[in-house]
Amino acid sequence: MKLAVRTKQLEMDTVFEHVSSSISKVEAQLEAEKAARKAGYPIIGYVIETSRL
């Protein structure tokens, strides 16, 4: 799953990629958002792409 993330409010979006083993799209998104925050991206924008492995 790829998310648009930012460290500051007026910053350009950065792509954050997270690989999840969950079969649920919602659960995978929640995992990705949690991982992005842990990596230092407090602002989560939107889902860019979801693809199956």
CHARMM internal coordinates of N, CA and C (Angstrom, degrees):
IC EDIT
DIST 1 N 1 CA 1.4349
DIST 1 CA 1 C 1.5179
ANGL 1 N 1 CA 1 C 108.51
DIST 1 C 2 N 1.3205
ANGL 1 CA 1 C 2 N 116.96
DIHE 1 N 1 CA 1 C 2 N 136.88
DIST 2 N 2 CA 1.4593
ANGL 1 C 2 N 2 CA 121.82
DIHE 1 CA 1 C 2 N 2 CA 177.71
DIST 2 CA 2 C 1.5246
ANGL 2 N 2 CA 2 C 108.57
DIHE 1 C 2 N 2 CA 2 C -114.34
DIST 2 C 3 N 1.3351
ANGL 2 CA 2 C 3 N 115.43
DIHE 2 N 2 CA 2 C 3 N 129.77
DIST 3 N 3 CA 1.4521
ANGL 2 C 3 N 3 CA 121.90
DIHE 2 CA 2 C 3 N 3 CA 179.26
DIST 3 CA 3 C 1.5187
ANGL 3 N 3 CA 3 C 110.23
DIHE 2 C 3 N 3 CA 3 C -116.78
DIST 3 C 4 N 1.3243
ANGL 3 CA 3 C 4 N 116.36
DIHE 3 N 3 CA 3 C 4 N 150.85
DIST 4 N 4 CA 1.4633
ANGL 3 C 4 N 4 CA 121.78
DIHE 3 CA 3 C 4 N 4 CA 170.39
DIST 4 CA 4 C 1.5258
ANGL 4 N 4 CA 4 C 105.94
DIHE 3 C 4 N 4 CA 4 C -89.94
DIST 4 C 5 N 1.3219
ANGL 4 CA 4 C 5 N 116.67
DIHE 4 N 4 CA 4 C 5 N 123.57
DIST 5 N 5 CA 1.4638
ANGL 4 C 5 N 5 CA 121.21
DIHE 4 CA 4 C 5 N 5 CA -176.22
DIST 5 CA 5 C 1.5331
ANGL 5 N 5 CA 5 C 110.28
DIHE 4 C 5 N 5 CA 5 C -132.69
DIST 5 C 6 N 1.3350
ANGL 5 CA 5 C 6 N 115.22
DIHE 5 N 5 CA 5 C 6 N 162.70
DIST 6 N 6 CA 1.4670
ANGL 5 C 6 N 6 CA 121.52
DIHE 5 CA 5 C 6 N 6 CA 177.94
DIST 6 CA 6 C 1.5236
ANGL 6 N 6 CA 6 C 109.51
DIHE 5 C 6 N 6 CA 6 C -146.39
DIST 6 C 7 N 1.3205
ANGL 6 CA 6 C 7 N 115.27
DIHE 6 N 6 CA 6 C 7 N 154.08
DIST 7 N 7 CA 1.4608
ANGL 6 C 7 N 7 CA 119.51
DIHE 6 CA 6 C 7 N 7 CA 173.67
DIST 7 CA 7 C 1.5244
ANGL 7 N 7 CA 7 C 110.71
DIHE 6 C 7 N 7 CA 7 C -96.28
DIST 7 C 8 N 1.3682
ANGL 7 CA 7 C 8 N 117.23
DIHE 7 N 7 CA 7 C 8 N -23.34
DIST 8 N 8 CA 1.4608
ANGL 7 C 8 N 8 CA 122.36
DIHE 7 CA 7 C 8 N 8 CA 179.16
DIST 8 CA 8 C 1.5238
ANGL 8 N 8 CA 8 C 109.55
DIHE 7 C 8 N 8 CA 8 C -133.03
DIST 8 C 9 N 1.3172
ANGL 8 CA 8 C 9 N 116.39
DIHE 8 N 8 CA 8 C 9 N 156.72
DIST 9 N 9 CA 1.4608
ANGL 8 C 9 N 9 CA 122.34
DIHE 8 CA 8 C 9 N 9 CA -176.08
DIST 9 CA 9 C 1.5356
ANGL 9 N 9 CA 9 C 113.46
DIHE 8 C 9 N 9 CA 9 C -58.10
DIST 9 C 10 N 1.3211
ANGL 9 CA 9 C 10 N 118.20
DIHE 9 N 9 CA 9 C 10 N -46.67
DIST 10 N 10 CA 1.4716
ANGL 9 C 10 N 10 CA 121.21
DIHE 9 CA 9 C 10 N 10 CA -174.42
DIST 10 CA 10 C 1.5182
ANGL 10 N 10 CA 10 C 113.24
DIHE 9 C 10 N 10 CA 10 C -98.66
DIST 10 C 11 N 1.2988
ANGL 10 CA 10 C 11 N 117.27
DIHE 10 N 10 CA 10 C 11 N 29.83
DIST 11 N 11 CA 1.4590
ANGL 10 C 11 N 11 CA 123.40
DIHE 10 CA 10 C 11 N 11 CA -178.72
DIST 11 CA 11 C 1.5265
ANGL 11 N 11 CA 11 C 110.00
DIHE 10 C 11 N 11 CA 11 C -98.63
DIST 11 C 12 N 1.3271
ANGL 11 CA 11 C 12 N 115.87
DIHE 11 N 11 CA 11 C 12 N 156.70
DIST 12 N 12 CA 1.4648
ANGL 11 C 12 N 12 CA 120.23
DIHE 11 CA 11 C 12 N 12 CA 174.98
DIST 12 CA 12 C 1.5272
ANGL 12 N 12 CA 12 C 109.56
DIHE 11 C 12 N 12 CA 12 C -69.60
DIST 12 C 13 N 1.3245
ANGL 12 CA 12 C 13 N 116.47
DIHE 12 N 12 CA 12 C 13 N 150.69
DIST 13 N 13 CA 1.4657
ANGL 12 C 13 N 13 CA 120.63
DIHE 12 CA 12 C 13 N 13 CA 178.01
DIST 13 CA 13 C 1.5197
ANGL 13 N 13 CA 13 C 110.95
DIHE 12 C 13 N 13 CA 13 C -65.50
DIST 13 C 14 N 1.3179
ANGL 13 CA 13 C 14 N 115.41
DIHE 13 N 13 CA 13 C 14 N 143.86
DIST 14 N 14 CA 1.4516
ANGL 13 C 14 N 14 CA 123.51
DIHE 13 CA 13 C 14 N 14 CA 173.96
DIST 14 CA 14 C 1.5164
ANGL 14 N 14 CA 14 C 107.18
DIHE 13 C 14 N 14 CA 14 C -117.76
DIST 14 C 15 N 1.3116
ANGL 14 CA 14 C 15 N 117.83
DIHE 14 N 14 CA 14 C 15 N 144.37
DIST 15 N 15 CA 1.4655
ANGL 14 C 15 N 15 CA 121.08
DIHE 14 CA 14 C 15 N 15 CA 178.45
DIST 15 CA 15 C 1.5222
ANGL 15 N 15 CA 15 C 108.89
DIHE 14 C 15 N 15 CA 15 C -86.37
DIST 15 C 16 N 1.3428
ANGL 15 CA 15 C 16 N 115.28
DIHE 15 N 15 CA 15 C 16 N 127.28
DIST 16 N 16 CA 1.4584
ANGL 15 C 16 N 16 CA 121.77
DIHE 15 CA 15 C 16 N 16 CA 175.80
DIST 16 CA 16 C 1.5214
ANGL 16 N 16 CA 16 C 107.05
DIHE 15 C 16 N 16 CA 16 C -115.88
DIST 16 C 17 N 1.3124
ANGL 16 CA 16 C 17 N 116.87
DIHE 16 N 16 CA 16 C 17 N 124.28
DIST 17 N 17 CA 1.4641
ANGL 16 C 17 N 17 CA 121.18
DIHE 16 CA 16 C 17 N 17 CA -177.74
DIST 17 CA 17 C 1.5255
ANGL 17 N 17 CA 17 C 110.08
DIHE 16 C 17 N 17 CA 17 C -108.92
DIST 17 C 18 N 1.3212
ANGL 17 CA 17 C 18 N 115.59
DIHE 17 N 17 CA 17 C 18 N 133.33
DIST 18 N 18 CA 1.4665
ANGL 17 C 18 N 18 CA 121.21
DIHE 17 CA 17 C 18 N 18 CA -179.44
DIST 18 CA 18 C 1.5285
ANGL 18 N 18 CA 18 C 108.90
DIHE 17 C 18 N 18 CA 18 C -134.79
DIST 18 C 19 N 1.3184
ANGL 18 CA 18 C 19 N 116.72
DIHE 18 N 18 CA 18 C 19 N 133.97
DIST 19 N 19 CA 1.4620
ANGL 18 C 19 N 19 CA 121.83
DIHE 18 CA 18 C 19 N 19 CA 178.05
DIST 19 CA 19 C 1.5206
ANGL 19 N 19 CA 19 C 108.10
DIHE 18 C 19 N 19 CA 19 C -101.89
DIST 19 C 20 N 1.3275
ANGL 19 CA 19 C 20 N 116.44
DIHE 19 N 19 CA 19 C 20 N 127.57
DIST 20 N 20 CA 1.4619
ANGL 19 C 20 N 20 CA 122.45
DIHE 19 CA 19 C 20 N 20 CA -178.97
DIST 20 CA 20 C 1.5221
ANGL 20 N 20 CA 20 C 109.63
DIHE 19 C 20 N 20 CA 20 C -124.81
DIST 20 C 21 N 1.3144
ANGL 20 CA 20 C 21 N 115.75
DIHE 20 N 20 CA 20 C 21 N 146.71
DIST 21 N 21 CA 1.4616
ANGL 20 C 21 N 21 CA 120.08
DIHE 20 CA 20 C 21 N 21 CA 176.98
DIST 21 CA 21 C 1.5254
ANGL 21 N 21 CA 21 C 111.43
DIHE 20 C 21 N 21 CA 21 C -93.98
DIST 21 C 22 N 1.3113
ANGL 21 CA 21 C 22 N 117.05
DIHE 21 N 21 CA 21 C 22 N 1.03
DIST 22 N 22 CA 1.4684
ANGL 21 C 22 N 22 CA 121.70
DIHE 21 CA 21 C 22 N 22 CA -178.51
DIST 22 CA 22 C 1.5345
ANGL 22 N 22 CA 22 C 110.92
DIHE 21 C 22 N 22 CA 22 C -70.39
DIST 22 C 23 N 1.3258
ANGL 22 CA 22 C 23 N 116.00
DIHE 22 N 22 CA 22 C 23 N 144.01
DIST 23 N 23 CA 1.4636
ANGL 22 C 23 N 23 CA 119.80
DIHE 22 CA 22 C 23 N 23 CA 175.82
DIST 23 CA 23 C 1.5306
ANGL 23 N 23 CA 23 C 110.99
DIHE 22 C 23 N 23 CA 23 C -89.42
DIST 23 C 24 N 1.3213
ANGL 23 CA 23 C 24 N 116.47
DIHE 23 N 23 CA 23 C 24 N -12.05
DIST 24 N 24 CA 1.4616
ANGL 23 C 24 N 24 CA 121.62
DIHE 23 CA 23 C 24 N 24 CA 178.33
DIST 24 CA 24 C 1.5252
ANGL 24 N 24 CA 24 C 110.31
DIHE 23 C 24 N 24 CA 24 C -89.02
DIST 24 C 25 N 1.3360
ANGL 24 CA 24 C 25 N 116.20
DIHE 24 N 24 CA 24 C 25 N 127.04
DIST 25 N 25 CA 1.4583
ANGL 24 C 25 N 25 CA 121.04
DIHE 24 CA 24 C 25 N 25 CA 178.85
DIST 25 CA 25 C 1.5300
ANGL 25 N 25 CA 25 C 111.43
DIHE 24 C 25 N 25 CA 25 C -63.09
DIST 25 C 26 N 1.3203
ANGL 25 CA 25 C 26 N 116.40
DIHE 25 N 25 CA 25 C 26 N -41.78
DIST 26 N 26 CA 1.4608
ANGL 25 C 26 N 26 CA 121.29
DIHE 25 CA 25 C 26 N 26 CA -178.75
DIST 26 CA 26 C 1.5283
ANGL 26 N 26 CA 26 C 110.61
DIHE 25 C 26 N 26 CA 26 C -65.89
DIST 26 C 27 N 1.3201
ANGL 26 CA 26 C 27 N 116.44
DIHE 26 N 26 CA 26 C 27 N -44.56
DIST 27 N 27 CA 1.4572
ANGL 26 C 27 N 27 CA 120.54
DIHE 26 CA 26 C 27 N 27 CA 179.04
DIST 27 CA 27 C 1.5292
ANGL 27 N 27 CA 27 C 111.10
DIHE 26 C 27 N 27 CA 27 C -63.97
DIST 27 C 28 N 1.3163
ANGL 27 CA 27 C 28 N 117.07
DIHE 27 N 27 CA 27 C 28 N -40.05
DIST 28 N 28 CA 1.4637
ANGL 27 C 28 N 28 CA 121.36
DIHE 27 CA 27 C 28 N 28 CA 178.01
DIST 28 CA 28 C 1.5276
ANGL 28 N 28 CA 28 C 110.47
DIHE 27 C 28 N 28 CA 28 C -64.38
DIST 28 C 29 N 1.3293
ANGL 28 CA 28 C 29 N 117.00
DIHE 28 N 28 CA 28 C 29 N -38.54
DIST 29 N 29 CA 1.4677
ANGL 28 C 29 N 29 CA 120.49
DIHE 28 CA 28 C 29 N 29 CA 178.35
DIST 29 CA 29 C 1.5254
ANGL 29 N 29 CA 29 C 110.67
DIHE 28 C 29 N 29 CA 29 C -66.10
DIST 29 C 30 N 1.3288
ANGL 29 CA 29 C 30 N 116.96
DIHE 29 N 29 CA 29 C 30 N -42.91
DIST 30 N 30 CA 1.4619
ANGL 29 C 30 N 30 CA 120.36
DIHE 29 CA 29 C 30 N 30 CA 178.57
DIST 30 CA 30 C 1.5337
ANGL 30 N 30 CA 30 C 111.07
DIHE 29 C 30 N 30 CA 30 C -62.62
DIST 30 C 31 N 1.3283
ANGL 30 CA 30 C 31 N 116.75
DIHE 30 N 30 CA 30 C 31 N -41.09
DIST 31 N 31 CA 1.4665
ANGL 30 C 31 N 31 CA 121.14
DIHE 30 CA 30 C 31 N 31 CA 176.62
DIST 31 CA 31 C 1.5304
ANGL 31 N 31 CA 31 C 110.65
DIHE 30 C 31 N 31 CA 31 C -61.53
DIST 31 C 32 N 1.3319
ANGL 31 CA 31 C 32 N 116.53
DIHE 31 N 31 CA 31 C 32 N -43.57
DIST 32 N 32 CA 1.4599
ANGL 31 C 32 N 32 CA 121.40
DIHE 31 CA 31 C 32 N 32 CA -179.06
DIST 32 CA 32 C 1.5244
ANGL 32 N 32 CA 32 C 110.93
DIHE 31 C 32 N 32 CA 32 C -64.77
DIST 32 C 33 N 1.3304
ANGL 32 CA 32 C 33 N 117.23
DIHE 32 N 32 CA 32 C 33 N -42.12
DIST 33 N 33 CA 1.4624
ANGL 32 C 33 N 33 CA 120.92
DIHE 32 CA 32 C 33 N 33 CA 178.74
DIST 33 CA 33 C 1.5239
ANGL 33 N 33 CA 33 C 111.06
DIHE 32 C 33 N 33 CA 33 C -63.85
DIST 33 C 34 N 1.3203
ANGL 33 CA 33 C 34 N 116.32
DIHE 33 N 33 CA 33 C 34 N -42.10
DIST 34 N 34 CA 1.4659
ANGL 33 C 34 N 34 CA 120.74
DIHE 33 CA 33 C 34 N 34 CA 178.48
DIST 34 CA 34 C 1.5354
ANGL 34 N 34 CA 34 C 110.70
DIHE 33 C 34 N 34 CA 34 C -63.40
DIST 34 C 35 N 1.3335
ANGL 34 CA 34 C 35 N 116.82
DIHE 34 N 34 CA 34 C 35 N -42.58
DIST 35 N 35 CA 1.4630
ANGL 34 C 35 N 35 CA 121.50
DIHE 34 CA 34 C 35 N 35 CA 178.84
DIST 35 CA 35 C 1.5297
ANGL 35 N 35 CA 35 C 110.92
DIHE 34 C 35 N 35 CA 35 C -65.23
DIST 35 C 36 N 1.3392
ANGL 35 CA 35 C 36 N 117.44
DIHE 35 N 35 CA 35 C 36 N -37.86
DIST 36 N 36 CA 1.4653
ANGL 35 C 36 N 36 CA 121.36
DIHE 35 CA 35 C 36 N 36 CA 179.43
DIST 36 CA 36 C 1.5253
ANGL 36 N 36 CA 36 C 110.37
DIHE 35 C 36 N 36 CA 36 C -65.28
DIST 36 C 37 N 1.3193
ANGL 36 CA 36 C 37 N 116.93
DIHE 36 N 36 CA 36 C 37 N -43.46
DIST 37 N 37 CA 1.4696
ANGL 36 C 37 N 37 CA 120.19
DIHE 36 CA 36 C 37 N 37 CA 178.05
DIST 37 CA 37 C 1.5261
ANGL 37 N 37 CA 37 C 111.02
DIHE 36 C 37 N 37 CA 37 C -63.19
DIST 37 C 38 N 1.3304
ANGL 37 CA 37 C 38 N 116.11
DIHE 37 N 37 CA 37 C 38 N -40.86
DIST 38 N 38 CA 1.4597
ANGL 37 C 38 N 38 CA 120.78
DIHE 37 CA 37 C 38 N 38 CA 178.98
DIST 38 CA 38 C 1.5346
ANGL 38 N 38 CA 38 C 110.68
DIHE 37 C 38 N 38 CA 38 C -64.61
DIST 38 C 39 N 1.3247
ANGL 38 CA 38 C 39 N 117.23
DIHE 38 N 38 CA 38 C 39 N -31.05
DIST 39 N 39 CA 1.4645
ANGL 38 C 39 N 39 CA 122.32
DIHE 38 CA 38 C 39 N 39 CA 179.69
DIST 39 CA 39 C 1.5335
ANGL 39 N 39 CA 39 C 112.62
DIHE 38 C 39 N 39 CA 39 C -81.66
DIST 39 C 40 N 1.3449
ANGL 39 CA 39 C 40 N 116.91
DIHE 39 N 39 CA 39 C 40 N -0.26
DIST 40 N 40 CA 1.4617
ANGL 39 C 40 N 40 CA 119.95
DIHE 39 CA 39 C 40 N 40 CA 175.97
DIST 40 CA 40 C 1.5153
ANGL 40 N 40 CA 40 C 115.98
DIHE 39 C 40 N 40 CA 40 C 101.30
DIST 40 C 41 N 1.3312
ANGL 40 CA 40 C 41 N 117.58
DIHE 40 N 40 CA 40 C 41 N 18.07
DIST 41 N 41 CA 1.4614
ANGL 40 C 41 N 41 CA 121.71
DIHE 40 CA 40 C 41 N 41 CA 177.56
DIST 41 CA 41 C 1.5309
ANGL 41 N 41 CA 41 C 108.92
DIHE 40 C 41 N 41 CA 41 C -111.68
DIST 41 C 42 N 1.3384
ANGL 41 CA 41 C 42 N 117.95
DIHE 41 N 41 CA 41 C 42 N 90.67
DIST 42 N 42 CA 1.4644
ANGL 41 C 42 N 42 CA 120.20
DIHE 41 CA 41 C 42 N 42 CA -176.61
DIST 42 CA 42 C 1.5277
ANGL 42 N 42 CA 42 C 114.97
DIHE 41 C 42 N 42 CA 42 C -72.11
DIST 42 C 43 N 1.3437
ANGL 42 CA 42 C 43 N 117.12
DIHE 42 N 42 CA 42 C 43 N -20.50
DIST 43 N 43 CA 1.4672
ANGL 42 C 43 N 43 CA 120.33
DIHE 42 CA 42 C 43 N 43 CA -177.83
DIST 43 CA 43 C 1.5281
ANGL 43 N 43 CA 43 C 109.17
DIHE 42 C 43 N 43 CA 43 C -106.10
DIST 43 C 44 N 1.3256
ANGL 43 CA 43 C 44 N 115.46
DIHE 43 N 43 CA 43 C 44 N 114.80
DIST 44 N 44 CA 1.4636
ANGL 43 C 44 N 44 CA 122.12
DIHE 43 CA 43 C 44 N 44 CA 179.12
DIST 44 CA 44 C 1.5251
ANGL 44 N 44 CA 44 C 107.46
DIHE 43 C 44 N 44 CA 44 C -103.05
DIST 44 C 45 N 1.3306
ANGL 44 CA 44 C 45 N 117.21
DIHE 44 N 44 CA 44 C 45 N 121.78
DIST 45 N 45 CA 1.4512
ANGL 44 C 45 N 45 CA 120.82
DIHE 44 CA 44 C 45 N 45 CA -177.12
DIST 45 CA 45 C 1.5191
ANGL 45 N 45 CA 45 C 113.41
DIHE 44 C 45 N 45 CA 45 C -86.32
DIST 45 C 46 N 1.3143
ANGL 45 CA 45 C 46 N 117.34
DIHE 45 N 45 CA 45 C 46 N -77.28
DIST 46 N 46 CA 1.4588
ANGL 45 C 46 N 46 CA 121.91
DIHE 45 CA 45 C 46 N 46 CA -174.03
DIST 46 CA 46 C 1.5249
ANGL 46 N 46 CA 46 C 109.12
DIHE 45 C 46 N 46 CA 46 C -157.18
DIST 46 C 47 N 1.3185
ANGL 46 CA 46 C 47 N 115.60
DIHE 46 N 46 CA 46 C 47 N 167.45
DIST 47 N 47 CA 1.4648
ANGL 46 C 47 N 47 CA 121.18
DIHE 46 CA 46 C 47 N 47 CA 177.84
DIST 47 CA 47 C 1.5163
ANGL 47 N 47 CA 47 C 107.69
DIHE 46 C 47 N 47 CA 47 C -81.62
DIST 47 C 48 N 1.3249
ANGL 47 CA 47 C 48 N 116.42
DIHE 47 N 47 CA 47 C 48 N 126.01
DIST 48 N 48 CA 1.4697
ANGL 47 C 48 N 48 CA 121.50
DIHE 47 CA 47 C 48 N 48 CA 178.11
DIST 48 CA 48 C 1.5279
ANGL 48 N 48 CA 48 C 110.22
DIHE 47 C 48 N 48 CA 48 C -87.27
DIST 48 C 49 N 1.3295
ANGL 48 CA 48 C 49 N 115.00
DIHE 48 N 48 CA 48 C 49 N -45.26
DIST 49 N 49 CA 1.4735
ANGL 48 C 49 N 49 CA 119.06
DIHE 48 CA 48 C 49 N 49 CA -175.74
DIST 49 CA 49 C 1.5177
ANGL 49 N 49 CA 49 C 110.08
DIHE 48 C 49 N 49 CA 49 C -155.37
DIST 49 C 50 N 1.3110
ANGL 49 CA 49 C 50 N 114.44
DIHE 49 N 49 CA 49 C 50 N 142.71
DIST 50 N 50 CA 1.4591
ANGL 49 C 50 N 50 CA 121.21
DIHE 49 CA 49 C 50 N 50 CA 171.92
DIST 50 CA 50 C 1.5095
ANGL 50 N 50 CA 50 C 106.61
DIHE 49 C 50 N 50 CA 50 C -128.13
DIST 50 C 51 N 1.3164
ANGL 50 CA 50 C 51 N 116.93
DIHE 50 N 50 CA 50 C 51 N 123.89
DIST 51 N 51 CA 1.4622
ANGL 50 C 51 N 51 CA 119.72
DIHE 50 CA 50 C 51 N 51 CA 179.07
DIST 51 CA 51 C 1.5223
ANGL 51 N 51 CA 51 C 109.54
DIHE 50 C 51 N 51 CA 51 C -137.45
DIST 51 C 52 N 1.3117
ANGL 51 CA 51 C 52 N 115.37
DIHE 51 N 51 CA 51 C 52 N 149.02
DIST 52 N 52 CA 1.4692
ANGL 51 C 52 N 52 CA 121.32
DIHE 51 CA 51 C 52 N 52 CA 178.64
DIST 52 CA 52 C 1.5026
ANGL 52 N 52 CA 52 C 109.91
DIHE 51 C 52 N 52 CA 52 C -87.24
DIST 52 C 53 N 1.3129
ANGL 52 CA 52 C 53 N 114.62
DIHE 52 N 52 CA 52 C 53 N 144.77
DIST 53 N 53 CA 1.4648
ANGL 52 C 53 N 53 CA 119.47
DIHE 52 CA 52 C 53 N 53 CA 178.06
DIST 53 CA 53 C 1.5086
ANGL 53 N 53 CA 53 C 110.69
DIHE 52 C 53 N 53 CA 53 C -93.81
END
COOR INIT
IC SEED 1 N 1 CA 1 C
IC BUILD
